[in-house]
Amino acid sequence: MRAVAVVSVARSDAGIYLPVLQAIQRSSSLDLRLMVTGMHLSPEFGETWRDFDRDGIPIAERVECTVSSDTPTGVSASMGLGVLGFNQVFSRQRPDVLVVLGDRFEMLAAAVAALPYVIPTAHIHGGEVTEGAIDEAIRHSLTKMSHLHFVSTETYARRVIQLGEAPWRVAVSGAPGLDAMQAVEIWSRAHLEEKIGLSFDAPVLMATLHPVTLDYGQTSALLDAFLAAIEAVDLPVVFTYPNADTQGRSIIAALEAFVARRGNARVVAHLGSAGYFSLMRHAAAMVGNSSSGLIEAPSFGLPVVNIGDRQRGRLRAANVIDVPGEAAAIAHALRRATSPAFRESLQGLTNPYGDGHAAERIVRVLETVDLDQRLTMKTFHDLA
């Protein structure tokens, strides 16, 4: 059996991975070795590794790397610790294939550590663009260190090939997160209200703001505009935690202070996949700068107010309203997004990120690809 090591770093990728992990478990020719690191292991972010226990997915390795600091120094230190930790793992066991996803710095650490061991690496969600974050550079770096590419759209396949990757290495799988939505049981409104402790009788906003890591010095101004707009529209709101990026903890502190003085606001560190998708189902609109507003939200016909540059360049459907990081613009867009007319306009919306069958496409390739020198010795593919 082929040993397939899958790296998961946070709640943000766990729900996306779940259908892939379950498909690997079902395969008669693949042996899953889940490796968790980053925010999963932090009590501050909810110790979300426990979700894998709940879903019946054993953890093979735990790699501690997250330091309790959201400064550039802290993030760089976490990356270094990640490389050291994964080096120790790969010195003990060399998987036949390493699977990484997206654009987190902890994923980069795993791929860097695997490079000297010549471990074939498969990358999910390459070719995408997020011009306002360091994730942009990390994602494309992972592409160049990887040997197989599972992309969500044809547009992203062309971009990976443009980066010099041979077309035979690239598979348009779709986004695995869409598979996950089909696999979970959506909570009833009453159950969601009980879990969060907030009534949904009035339209409820779902809000997530991540630091714009290429311009983290502007985090405070962006956060002030974000909260001022939410206060101006005066609707109940559920905030979810940002990632452990530069200035992320300052956002958490501001959200906690905001919620403490408002009876119709809640902040949650972690809802799990079922809770998160249930919130998408029952919310009136989403606001912030999370990729889930572009990738998963269209499947729910959920209006999204996308703020600033963090997701600039990423493919979006008609549910997304792009606005600058200014309070008046955000508030105006929220009023539009929560209007019945806008929600009605999204009836029959098609999600551009796939059909919900990504996991089976990914696993089929992992089962059948030849793990030989042709795979590991990459030749730069020049465009005609």
Rosetta blueprint (number, residue, H / E / L):
1 M L
2 R E
3 A E
4 V E
5 A E
6 V E
7 V E
8 S E
9 V L
10 A L
11 R H
12 S H
13 D H
14 A H
15 G H
16 I H
17 Y H
18 L H
19 P H
20 V H
21 L H
22 Q H
23 A H
24 I H
25 Q H
26 R H
27 S L
28 S L
29 S L
30 L E
31 D E
32 L E
33 R E
34 L E
35 M E
36 V E
37 T E
38 G H
39 M H
40 H H
41 L H
42 S L
43 P H
44 E H
45 F H
46 G L
47 E L
48 T L
49 W L
50 R H
51 D H
52 F H
53 D H
54 R H
55 D L
56 G L
57 I L
58 P L
59 I E
60 A E
61 E E
62 R E
63 V E
64 E L
65 C L
66 T L
67 V L
68 S L
69 S L
70 D L
71 T L
72 P H
73 T H
74 G H
75 V H
76 S H
77 A H
78 S H
79 M H
80 G H
81 L H
82 G H
83 V H
84 L H
85 G H
86 F H
87 N H
88 Q H
89 V H
90 F H
91 S H
92 R H
93 Q L
94 R L
95 P L
96 D L
97 V E
98 L E
99 V E
100 V E
101 L E
102 G L
103 D L
104 R L
105 F H
106 E H
107 M H
108 L H
109 A H
110 A H
111 A H
112 V H
113 A H
114 A H
115 L H
116 P H
117 Y H
118 V L
119 I L
120 P L
121 T E
122 A E
123 H E
124 I E
125 H L
126 G L
127 G L
128 E L
129 V L
130 T L
131 E L
132 G L
133 A L
134 I L
135 D H
136 E H
137 A H
138 I H
139 R H
140 H H
141 S H
142 L H
143 T H
144 K H
145 M H
146 S L
147 H L
148 L E
149 H E
150 F E
151 V E
152 S L
153 T L
154 E H
155 T H
156 Y H
157 A H
158 R H
159 R H
160 V H
161 I H
162 Q H
163 L L
164 G L
165 E L
166 A L
167 P H
168 W H
169 R H
170 V E
171 A E
172 V E
173 S L
174 G L
175 A L
176 P H
177 G H
178 L H
179 D H
180 A H
181 M H
182 Q H
183 A H
184 V L
185 E L
186 I L
187 W L
188 S L
189 R H
190 A H
191 H H
192 L H
193 E H
194 E H
195 K H
196 I H
197 G L
198 L L
199 S L
200 F L
201 D L
202 A L
203 P L
204 V L
205 L E
206 M E
207 A E
208 T E
209 L L
210 H L
211 P L
212 V L
213 T H
214 L H
215 D H
216 Y H
217 G H
218 Q H
219 T H
220 S H
221 A H
222 L H
223 L H
224 D H
225 A H
226 F H
227 L H
228 A H
229 A H
230 I H
231 E H
232 A H
233 V H
234 D L
235 L L
236 P L
237 V E
238 V E
239 F E
240 T E
241 Y L
242 P L
243 N L
244 A L
245 D L
246 T L
247 Q L
248 G H
249 R H
250 S H
251 I H
252 I H
253 A H
254 A H
255 L H
256 E H
257 A H
258 F H
259 V H
260 A H
261 R L
262 R L
263 G L
264 N L
265 A E
266 R E
267 V E
268 V E
269 A L
270 H L
271 L L
272 G H
273 S H
274 A H
275 G H
276 Y H
277 F H
278 S H
279 L H
280 M H
281 R H
282 H H
283 A L
284 A L
285 A E
286 M E
287 V E
288 G E
289 N L
290 S L
291 S L
292 S H
293 G H
294 L H
295 I H
296 E L
297 A H
298 P H
299 S H
300 F H
301 G L
302 L L
303 P L
304 V E
305 V E
306 N E
307 I E
308 G L
309 D L
310 R L
311 Q L
312 R L
313 G L
314 R L
315 L L
316 R L
317 A L
318 A L
319 N L
320 V E
321 I E
322 D E
323 V E
324 P L
325 G L
326 E L
327 A H
328 A H
329 A H
330 I H
331 A H
332 H H
333 A H
334 L H
335 R H
336 R H
337 A H
338 T L
339 S L
340 P H
341 A H
342 F H
343 R H
344 E H
345 S H
346 L L
347 Q L
348 G L
349 L L
350 T L
351 N L
352 P L
353 Y L
354 G L
355 D L
356 G L
357 H L
358 A H
359 A H
360 E H
361 R H
362 I H
363 V H
364 R H
365 V H
366 L H
367 E H
368 T H
369 V L
370 D L
371 L L
372 D L
373 Q H
374 R H
375 L H
376 T H
377 M L
378 K L
379 T L
380 F L
381 H L
382 D L
383 L L
384 A L
